[in-house]
Amino acid sequence: MNAPSPDPLRIAALLEKQLHQNLSDTELNELNSWAAGREDHLQLLSELNDPTLLLSNATALARFNEEQALQRFLEKQGTIDPVQIEALPRRIPMWKWAAAAAVLVMLAAGSYIWFTSKPEQPEQTASLKPPDVEPGRKGAVLILANGSQVSLDSLQNGLVASQSGMDAILQNGELVYTPGKEPGGEMVYNTISVPNGRVFQLTLPDGTKTWINSGSSIRYPVAFTGNQRQVEITGEAYFDVVKNRKMPFRVRVYNKAEVEVLGTQFNINAYENEETISTTLLEGSVKVTAGNVGSTGEPMQQLLSPGQQLQLTEKGMSLIEPDIDKVIAWKNGLFNFEGMELKQVMKQIARWYDVEIIYKGKVPEGKFYGKISRDISLAGLIKGFEGSGVHMVIENERQLVVMP
């Protein structure tokens, strides 16, 4: 007589514990026995033990519904009939829904075919390979004072330019300004322009470190003189400012706002296609001045404390306490879609992969949740949305078509 099949809910719970590496010896033996029963079970367990694979293929964190994910798992195991799916949640104890988290990560680990029972397909030839777009990378264009442009994407380490007594040196993908051998001259400005599909890091002449997001730019003097340090940005940038009380650091955002600091860490998001200019303070203290900066009118001002974000819209200012990890996820190499609507998500995708977003039909409603490495390819990211009710295809190399 054949041994009874293990309870799929029990296996899902064990897989979840395996992901958190807190299985007991007895549970580990139970899980290994289950894995040994089928080749695809063994492959799945192997994938869950590979942290590199989990990180690089974590594509299922868009908006998967946990109940639907677990139902799919149970249906695959022959536990339920598809027509019974809607009634299933009311018959399963609530604590067992935690096991659905394991299903999501299994999908993320590249096991989607295992769950959906798709028949094996012959390996595709190169000519039939589905379209894909590689993720963004480090790179930028340096615009010198005389208007000439230097692409920093493929340059080797070394001197890029010498201007007004300062050398611009490329060091491992980062541009650093240091005093040169020539004497200083008149104040001149450089601009770092970071196109879509790129991200870049810059060390300003005073040692302030700046991370610049896709579709952004920063204009700055090659040497700070006088009684202030002032730069201008478009798009999004993160600053770690060197303290100098005698020379405040100011960031101007178009002519709409100015952020003044002495020494602090903060993020500014000011893309033109966003309705809000957001300044988020992580450390220190900043003062935001809004309105027609430099005009004779009375501007609005607001002091920020660490953990606060000032949002500026056409209607005025508002102060909130945001999720800091979400704000600076881009700087840390992540997408963080927690609580975002689809159009917000698509703006980030468009900038990072340098693609045009095209909507066909009604834009799906609802919010998305999850975090994922920005190192994943666009095709890999699309897989993560397959269970969310949103369908996407890549067309004409640089167009991402979104369908409900």
N, C-alpha and C positions, 0 to 999 in steps of 0.2 A: 504494500500500500504506500502511495506517495505521501511524503510529509506535507502537512497543511502549509499553505502559503502564508508568509508573515503579513501582519496587519499593515497596510500601506501608511496609515496614520502614524503607527509606531515607527516605521522606517523614516518617514518625513521628519518626525521629532528627533530621531537619532542623527539624521543628516544635519539638522540644524545645530545640534550639540557638537557635532564634528567640526562644523564651521567655526565654532567658538572654542574648540579644542578643550572641552570639559567632559569628555566621555569617561565613564568608569571602565575598568578592565572588562567587566562583564558585558557592558554595552558595546564596547569596541569589538569583542568577539562576536556578538550578535550581528553587528553591522557587517563585519567581514564575512560572516556566513551568508548573509543576504547577497553581498557583492559577488561571492564566488559562484552563485547560482546561475548567473547570466553574464555574458561578456559585456553587454552595455552597462549593467550595474557596476561591474568592475571598472570600466572606463570612467564612469561618472564619479566614483569614489576617488579615483586617481586624480581627476581634475580638481576635486574639492581639496585635495592635499597639496595642490600646486599654487602657492600664493602669487607667483608671477602671472600664471594663466588667469587667475581670478581678477587680478588688477587690470591686465591688458584687455580682457574680454568682458568687463563688467558692463554689459549693454542693456540689461533688463531693468534699469532703475527709473524708467521714465514715469509711467503712471499705471503700473500693473495693479490690478485689483487682487488683493491677497486671497479672497474667497475663490475667485475665478481660477487663480493659479493652482490652488490646492485641489479644486474640483478637476482641473485638467490632469493633475497628477493621479488622482484616484480613478478617473475614467481610464487613464492609460493602464492602470493596474487591474482593470476589469472589476473594480469594486462597485461601480455605479453604472447605471444606464444613462446615456446623455439626456433622456427626457426627464430624469429625476434631478437634474442639476439645480433647478430653482428651489426645490424643497430641501436640498441638502443642508444648508447652513443651520436650519432650525433643529436638526437632529444630531449635530455634533457639538460636544461641550466646547465652550468658548476658549478654554485654555489651549485647546488643540489647534486653534487658528494660528498660534505662533509658529507652528510648523510650516506654514505657507511661506514664511521668510526664506526657508531653505529652498523651496521651489523657485523663488525669484532668483536666488543666487545661482542655482543650478542652471537656470536659463541663461544667466549672465555668464556662466562659465563655458558657454558654447554648447549646451546640451539641448538646444531647442528641438533638434530633429528627434532626439530620444523621446521627448514628451509628446510630440505631435504625430508619431508613427508614420512619418513620411518614408516611402520606400527608398532604398539606396539608389542613387543615380550614378551613372558613369561619370568619371572625372571630366570636367569641362576642359576643353582646349583653350589655349590662350585667347583665341579669337572670339570665344563665346563667354569669356569672363565678364560678369556683370560690371557696370560702371561703378567707379568709386572715386573719392576725393581724399587725398591725404590730409591729415590734420595740419594746423599751422605750425610754425617754427620760429626760431629766433631770426630777426632780420629787420632792417630799416634802411632809410635813405637819409644821409647827412647832407643838408643844404648849407653850404658855406656862405660867408659874408658877401662874397662876390657873385653869388647866385649859382655857382657850379654845384653839381650834385655828385655824391659818391655813394654807390650801393655798398652797404656793409654786410650783405648776406654771405658773400663768399670770400671776403678778404681774409688774409692771414693775420695773425697777431703782429702788431707793429705800429709805427707812426702813420697816421692818416693825414694830418694837416697841422701846420704851425701858423698861428695867427695872434697878433697883439701880445706876444710874450708867453703864450700858452700852447702846449702841444696836446692834440687830440690823439689818444693812443687806443687801439683796439686790443682788448685783453680777453680772450676766451669768450667772444661774442658780446662783450660789454665795452662801451666807449667811456674812457676815463680822461678827464682834463687835468693836466699837471703843468707846473711852471716849466717853460722851455729855456733854451739858451739865449734867445733873442730878447732884447728889452721890450717892455710893454709899450703899447701904442694906444691909439684911440679905441673907444669901446665899440666892439663889433658883435654882431649876433649870429648865432647858428640856429638851425632848426633840425630836429630829428622828426622825420615823418615815418610813421609805422603803418603800412598799408594793411588792408584786410588779409588775414592769413599769416600774420606775423605778430611777434611780441618782442620787446627790447628792454634792455637795462642800461641806464646812463648814470655816471657819476659826475655831478656838476663841479665847477671849479672850486667850490667851497667844501667839497667832500660829501654833499648831500646826495643820497642815492635815490634814483627814480626808476620805477618800473612803469613801462608804457604799454598799454593794451592795444589790441588790433584796431585799426581805423582811427588812430589818434596821432597827435603831434604835440611837441613842446618847443617853444622858442625861448632862447636864453642868451645872455652875454657870455662870451668866452672867458671873461674875468669879471668878478663882482667888485665894484668900487663904490665910493660914496657911503651913504648911510642906510642903504637898503639892498636886498637881493630880490629881484623881481623876475618872474618867468611867466609865460603865457601858455595855456594848454587848450587843446580841443580833444574831445573824446574822453578817455579815462586814464588816470595815472595814480600811482601810489607813491608817496613821498616819505622818506626817512631823513628828516632835516637835521643838519648839524647845528648845535646851539651857538648862537652869537647874539647876545642881548643888545649889543651896540649896532647890530645890523639885522633888523627883522627880515624874515623871509616872506615874500608875498607871491601868491599865485593868482593870476588874473584869468578869468574864464569869459572869453569874448569880451563884451562890455557889460555883462549882466551881473557879475559877482567877482569879489576878490576875497581870498582867504589869507589872513595874516597870522604868522606863527613866529615863535622864537626858536623852538626846537621841539619837534614832535613827529608822530607818525599818523598819517591820515590818507584817505582815499577820496578822490574826486571823480564823479561820473557825470560827464556833461556832453553826451553825444547829441548831435543836432536832431536825430530822429527819435529822441526820447523826450517825453513831456516834462521831465523833472531833472533839475541839476541837484545832485546829491553830494554833500560833503560829510564824510564819516570819520570821526576822530577815534583813534585807537589809544593814543598816548599823548600826554601833555595838555596843551590848551590852544585853541584857535579862535579867532574872531572872523566871522563872515560878514562882509558888507555886500549888500545887494541893491540893485537898482541900476541906473545909468552911472556906472563907476566913473568918477572924474568929472561928472556934470555938476552944475550948480544946485540941482535939486537935493532935497534931504533924503539920504539913503536909509535903508533899513539895516540894522545891525543885530547880530546875535552871537553871544559867546557859547562855545561848546565845551562840554566836559567829556572825558573818555567814555566811550560806549554810546555816544549820542550821534545822531545823524540829522543834519539840517536839509530839508527838502525845499527847493525853491521852484515855484511854478508861476504862471502868469497871475495867479490869484494871491500870491504872497508866500510867506515862509511858514513852515511847520517843523516841529522838533519831535523826533521819535527815537526809540531805542531798537535798532535793527539787529538782525542776526549777523554778527561780525564775520563769522566764518563764511557766510553766504556772500557778503560784500567783497571780501578779498579772495574768494575762491579762484578767480582768474589768475591772480598773482601766484597762487600756490599750484597752478597747473590743473585746476579742476573746473568742471561745470557743476554748479549747484542750482538745481531747478526747484528747490523747496518752495511750494506754494505759488509757483509762477503760472500764468496763463500762457496759452500756446504762442501767441504773438510775441510775448516777451522772450520765450525760449528761442523762437525762430530768429530774433534779432541777434542773439548771441551766436547762434549757429552760422548765420550769414556772415558775420564778421570774422569768425575763427576759420571757417573753411573757404571764405571768399566765394560764396555762391549767391545767386539771386533766388529769392523765395517767391514761388508762384502758388497762389491758392486757387484750387478748383473746387467749386461748390462752397457751401457754408463752412465757415471756420469752426472747427469743433470747440465746444465750450468745456469748462472744467479746469482744474488745476493739476499741475504735475509735481511729482516729488521724487527726489533721488539725487545722488552725487555720482559723478563719473569722471575719469581721467580725460583731459583734453588731448591726450596722445592717441586716442582711438580714431580710426578712420571714419569717414562719414557713413560708409556702408555699414560699419559695425554699430554706429550710433543709431542708424535707422532700425536695425533689428530690435533695439531696446524699446522702440515705440510700437512694435507690432501687436503687443497685447493691450495697448492703451486706447484702441479705437481710432487711432490716427495712422494713416498710410502715406508713405512718402516714396518717391522714385527719383533717381537722378537722371536728368535728360540734358542733352546737348553739353555734356561735360561740366558745366558750371551752373546748372539750374536745378533747384530742388523743388519738386512739385508736391504739394501737400493736399491730401484728399481725406474727407471724413470716412 
